[in-house]
Amino acid sequence: MDSEKGWFKRLQSRNNSSTEKKEPMASARDDAKPPMPEEVSTLTRQRAAAAKQYIENHYKEQMRNLQERRERYGYGAYDAKVSPGR
């Protein structure tokens, strides 16, 4: 038991000494000036438009693939007969 406690204390002392020596690193964002409110709104609008375009393209591609799969395996005609309410 005592040897286990000694091992744990040594491990803790190693971890403490290694973390104390390190200096906090500054990221590139910390050094840059924050954008002006007009720039933020423009940048946000551009990002939102790009995200919207990406989502629309992804949706269209998925629907196209689904339609091709239905045509390929003949599910389109079967779906129309089984569920006319759709």
Residue pairs with C-beta under 8 A, 6 or more apart in sequence:
35 43
67 76
69 75
70 76
70 79
79 86
